[in-house]
């Protein structure tokens, strides 16, 4: 079934359509989520299974010092691309399968890993810049292992959080559509991240609204022992695909 989808994508679907970024209304943010929920609702149990399998893979990796974080960051776009293939399968009236989670390993894997590498490098650079922005006295205390007073921690955190947000937002903008563009449109990592940034930048209002909605949904999802995340996270994935269809004016056969 997954192989049939690959053929459809090659022959008459999104890969053959030219990429054009369009500006959409702010209200489309809710439409992305509603459409994404429809993709989830078609195979809710399988989406939850795919999410759990992904967690089973990445959580143990996170316990491996340094290497686990690096490896997890590098393969994250590969798995993300696979889940986008899964979204395309559902939109093509095909069954969602476990194999879709690993579809990113079948094509353009190197470029997908490169997306993760660029993302990780950007986060490391941001971390270095944040440390450099701290007061030298505070850094010296931290190096010596001395505890900071509440006043010192507060004075250090306020500008640090602002700097981190200002630097992190462009990175997230470049990352959002990148795995999908690499996998479905054969772009290089840099081309995909540049196009993703421009797409989000041109649609910053609906994207911000979309982000706030999901922040609210995530807060609500955590309340019942976090079980709501089994729905919210997959819908965040599926709505990323529907936002891509809308923003890039992709007609789904």
Helices and strands as residue ranges (DSSP letters): H 2-12, G 14-16, H 28-42, H 44-62, H 67-91, G 98-105, H 109-133, H 136-143, H 150-176, H 178-185, H 189-202, H 204-223, H 229-247
